[in-house]
Amino acid sequence: MNQQKFKKNGFVVLKKLFSKEEVELLYNVSVSDSVTQNAFEVRDNPGKLTKLMLWFTPGDDTFGLMSRSKRIVPNVQDLLGEGEMNFELKEDAKAFEAIPGFKAIPFDKIGVQKVKN
């Protein structure tokens, strides 16, 4: 069911995936200087200013641990219908236009985590 919604809409909402306290922690980390100091400012389609941050390998910080958690990985695998997470950008991705000097990284060079069940 989620996979069909994802294919149709490009996103799904998973309610109660994180507790209120966890969401507050993730938000506070996401707006902290330690994270936003490396952000690129780009305009989205309606023209609103958006901060863009890219990581190619998950670290051992709050977001790296969250992205590899047992709450995230199985859900992403379910949505993608694959055993691995694929973070490759499409050739026409806006990142190539929005970030001066941004270059594609071959998939085999991107940090991909396989999950052991």
Secondary structure, DSSP 4 states (H G I P E B T S, - for coil): -HHHHHHHHS----TTSS-HHHHHHHHHHHTSHHHHTTPEEEE-TT--EEEE---SS--SSHHHHHHTSTTTHHHHHHHHTSSS---PPPTT-THHHHSTT-----GGGS---PPP-
